[in-house]
């Protein structure tokens, strides 16, 4: 099989050239796809937003002390607080951060 294929390709160089071009196109398409995915991921993680985090552990009924941090938008859950009025008390235990 190997000899017959080599002989065929030596007689029909255009088939070999077509195979090489097709292989190069497949590799180029794969590389382009990976680069596009990396660029999308970079864009997602560079958009940031301010979120509130507990400055320390709180027990139920304690006044909440919080810090603000800037995080990537995709790392902030939908239920995260972005503003808190003064004098708020914890309804349940809250872990730091």
C-alpha positions in Angstrom: 0.0 0.0 0.0 2.8 2.4 0.9 4.7 1.9 -2.3 1.6 2.3 -4.5 0.7 5.5 -2.7 4.2 7.0 -3.1 4.2 6.1 -6.7 0.8 7.7 -7.3 1.9 10.9 -5.5 5.1 11.1 -7.5 3.1 10.9 -10.7 0.4 13.3 -9.5 2.1 16.1 -7.7 -1.1 18.1 -7.6 -2.7 15.6 -5.2 0.2 15.9 -2.8 0.1 19.7 -3.1 -3.7 19.7 -2.5 -3.2 17.5 0.6 -0.6 19.9 2.0 -2.7 23.0 1.4 -5.8 21.3 3.0 -3.7 20.3 6.1 -2.3 23.9 6.4 -5.8 25.3 6.1 -7.1 23.0 8.9 -4.2 24.0 11.2 -4.6 27.7 10.5 -8.4 27.4 11.3 -7.6 25.6 14.5 -5.1 28.2 15.6 -7.4 31.1 14.7 -10.2 29.5 16.8 -7.9 29.1 19.8 -6.7 32.7 19.6 -10.3 34.0 19.3 -11.2 32.0 22.4 -8.3 33.4 24.3 -9.2 37.0 23.3 -12.8 36.4 24.4 -11.6 35.1 27.8 -9.3 38.0 28.2 -12.1 40.5 27.5 -14.4 38.8 30.0 -11.9 38.9 32.8 -10.8 42.5 32.2 -14.3 44.0 32.8 -14.4 44.8 36.5 -16.9 46.1 39.0 -16.9 47.1 42.6 -18.4 44.7 45.1 -18.8 44.6 48.8 -17.2 41.9 51.0 -17.5 41.3 54.7 -14.4 42.8 56.5 -14.6 40.1 59.2 -16.8 37.3 60.4 -20.2 38.5 61.7 -22.7 36.7 63.9 -26.4 37.3 63.5 -27.5 40.7 64.8 -24.0 42.3 64.6 -23.5 45.5 62.6 -22.0 44.7 59.2 -18.5 46.0 58.5 -17.6 45.7 54.8 -14.8 46.5 52.4 -15.0 47.3 48.7 -13.1 45.3 46.2 -12.8 45.5 42.5 -13.4 42.1 40.9 -13.9 40.8 37.3 -17.7 40.9 36.5 -17.8 37.2 35.8 -16.5 36.5 39.3 -19.3 38.4 41.0 -22.5 36.4 41.7 -25.8 38.0 40.7 -26.8 38.2 44.4 -23.7 40.2 45.4 -24.2 43.6 47.0 -22.9 46.7 45.3 -24.2 49.2 47.9 -25.2 48.9 51.6 -26.8 51.6 53.8 -25.2 52.4 57.1 -26.3 50.5 60.3 -27.2 47.3 58.6 -27.3 44.2 60.9 -26.5 40.7 59.8 -29.6 38.4 59.7 -27.3 35.3 59.9 -23.7 34.4 60.3 -21.5 35.9 57.5 -18.0 34.7 56.7 -15.2 37.2 56.1 -14.6 38.1 52.5 
